[in-house]
Amino acid sequence: MFPVDPWSIIETRFDPGILGRTESVFAVGNGYLGMRGNIDEGREASEHGTYVNGFHETWPIRHAEEAFGFARVGQTIVNIPDPKVIRVYVDDEPFILSTAEIVAYERRLDMSAGTITRDVTWRTASGKHVRIRSSRLVSFTERHLAILEYEVELLDADASIVISSQLLNRQDGVDEYRDQATTASAPAANGTSGGSGGFDPRKVEQLEGRILQPTLQRDEGTRLMLGYRTTNSGMSIVCAVDHRMSVGGEMTGHWRVSNDVKPDLAKRVYRVNGRANRPIKLTKYVSYHTARYAPSRELADRCTRTLDRALESSVFEHRNTQRRWLNDYWKSSDVVIHGQPDLQQAMRFDLFQLAQASARTDGLGIPAKGVTGSGYSGHYFWDSEIFVLPFLTYTQPTIARNALRFRYNMLDSARVRATELNERGALFPWRTINGLESSAYYAAGTAQYHIDADITYAMAQYISASGDTSFLVNGAFDVFVETARMWYDLGFWRETERATEAFHIHGVTGPDEYTTVVNDNLFTNVMAQENLYLAAEAVEILRDSYPAEFARAIERLSLSVEEVTSWRRAARHMFIPYDHNFRVHPQDASFLDKEVWDLGRTPDSQRPLLLHFHPLVIYRFQVIKQADVVLALLLRGDLFTAEEKRRDFEYYDVLTTADSSLSAAVQSIIAAEVGHIGLAEKYFRHTAFVDLADLHGNTDVGIHVASSGGLWMGAVFGFAGMRDHHGEITFDPRLPDGWEGIDFSLLLRDSRVGVELRPKSISFVLERGHSVNLSVRGEDVTVAPGIPTIVELEHQGPRQSQRLGMHTIHGWHRGDGTLLTASVPTVTGQMPAMGPIMVQDARAAEAQAGDPASFDDM
């Protein structure tokens, strides 16, 4: 679909059938402000969208049956006033891309320049040829600034030209500008997903009533402003646009202009007597400022200052500044994949998406879709800490610190939430924008207590890699303490038959949302164990190195020696489930007792399962939405032997649907480690093309930011075999057969280390900073200034030849002697758009079919 290019994504023809995908792929943003890749003229769209990270509306969650502690307030990102619209008329004929006769077309996302450009040649109905060039830039250096350019050139004849520059409130528009195109995938009102596109919980809620209440309209000649306050959340926003026009390169000329400013639409219209070969160019400067409480007039003043400062420099200078920022970014963040040009393009696309999702969050979180779309309502999940923060920690530590600081700022709300759930300490929300839990389905949401450990894990990883102990003192310490308190209060002690103690955690959901509210979920237990240890170690660090701050913390948190001792004891005795019969770690206490879902016999038309089967149907089976135990093997890899990792991976890989975009990256990493290198490469490729090929069918509502982070992890943690357990940096490479090599850099403390992996060696060079100690397959290595340090490699790890599938666990018996059998729930009727699925009992279906899925018959 996109020609292979190392630094660009190029669209060579306009295809209205895939507008949603291309709108996300060609979005530009900086973490604060995002503009979807909508057509410049603002007409056809899957989802018109311009977003500010964290700018949201709230609404009451209506539960069909109420219960104490249910989430009460929904939060949904708001589609802010759209400044992208620039319409052109030639002799009063409108340029409409979908119906126009297009002679030439190219749209390009340039990942080294940070711009999207489009170049179109249009033949009008009267036979005149018109070249239209445009560009968009959302600044990485000026957080509140975007610059749009639109140039019209008559190639062979004079004509009357009209250019209409608009600022449009699409969220509440009620006339012909209403964004009707979104109904193709629009959700229904009141926090449900519906519309003709059918049920899909991954999409945004459609809100009722007016969302943006007008508070300000200004007409200042070339500068127009609109201001609003959200109806329920009370947030304020002002958008200001300023214009500069030139004809034939001259800033003054004979054109007529008029303004029209209304509460939901501000227009500046230029009328020009166009001459052949004299380009007409409109430059549009855009600024947004938002706040929770500030009045619109104050935000208008901020917009004014941003635009005044922007106008002091030329567009050329702004473009150079953007490129310089990206040059620095790529020096630390680029991953070079030698000999794999398609993967190289995909890798840079994903790394660029990480920049667009995080660079200027500046105290905000990183939404699951960044600022590229409305998917998942603009919420923050655990995706950030586990899949995005590793990349930021080792390449962009300042951005990582900001993202983690955002979690600390949620701590008070997390304390309130813990109290609601009858726990001590703090419980962070599963999905949120404003710090309050907004997951209306507690089983797959609130019950994912592991969010606490994920946040603590990411904070500890950042502190260790960066050496930023001030972050521990000024925020992370309180998070460590309050999350440890939650775990100790949530868990409980039991004495075994051998009179030994074990600490258990019941009633939780792990990463796998196809298995909910279980006892002793392995991932949760090992992550809680790490959380408890980290909290106890943090107390020691503060006590020994920061006595004054430690004394204040003891008083502020009412912390006692006995409490810290109890954390260590619980961590030491944490129950780690293990099945000696299967010789695997059970995902939870009852997981292995269930029947197996036969994924090999499940048609593609019934995938992903969550869109075709009731949760209770899925919960009855051994079937996994995303890596759970396998993710534990990565994050807590120091707990497991190589043989345990191989056995666990081979068992759970057979059961994993990869219905979640989070899964393939993790499976790739562990597949590489245990020697299933073909699978590792397959999963790596899947991760690389999640969005470019729309592999999960929902790129239309935004980029999968966690998958973008997962691709970096797949290269660095998977194929390069890098691990960081408790501050010890180790490498055990697993380069796929036929690959020429991978290059990347890591920031460790104040040093940047360049890594070059080749089939026969791995080398390190100190690009800046002081010497760094690490190890390669147990051999200590010091990377010092001067020549590269080269370590010869005898091999690229073990290689497993076994093909994995249901046959992998054929003939396995549980401890009680029962045989594992596989089946598929049978759909007996066509599911209506929002109706229930009729599903037969799995065993009845087996009996009807003569038990075709029994392992004994395979």
Secondary structure, DSSP 8 states (H G I E B T S, - for coil): -----SSEEEE-S--GGGHHHHHHHT-EE-SSEEE----TTS-S-S---EEETT-EEEEE---SS--TT---EEEEE----B---EEEEETTEE--TTTSEEEEEEEEEETTTTEEEEEEEEE-TTS-EEEEEEEEEE-SSSTTEEEEEEEEEESSS-EEEEEEEEEE-TTT--STTS-GGGGGT---BTT---STT---TTS--B--S--EEEEEEEEETTEEEEEEEETTT--EEEEEEEEEEEETTBSS-SEEEEEEEETTEEEEEEEEEE-TT--EEEEEEEEEEEESS--HHHHHHHHHHHHHHHHTS-HHHHHHHHHHHHHHHHHHH--EEET-HHHHHHHHHHHHHHHHHHTT-TTS---TTTTS--GGGG-B-THIIIIIHHHHHHH-HHHHHHHHHHHHTTHHHHHHHHHHTT-SS----SSBSSSS---S-TTTTTT-THHHHHHHHHHHHHHHHH--HHHIIIIIHHHHHHHHHHHHHH-EEEE-TTS-EEEE--SB--S-TTS-SBSS-HHHHHHHHHHHHHHHHHHHHHHHH-HHHHHHHHHHHT--HHHHHHHHHHHHTB----BTTTTB--SSTTGGGSEEE-GGGS-GGG-SGGGTS-HHHHHTEE-BSS-SHHHHHHHTGGGS-HHHHHHHHHHHHHHB---STTHHHHHHHHHHHHT-HHHHHHHHHHHHTTTTTTTTS-GGG---HHHHHHHHHIIIIIIS-EEEETTEEEE-----TT--EEEEEEEETTEEEEEEEETTEEEEEEEESS-EEEEETTEEEEE-SSS-EEEE-S-SS-------SGGGGTT-B-TTS-B-BEE---B-S---TTS---B--HHHHHHHTTSTTBGGG-
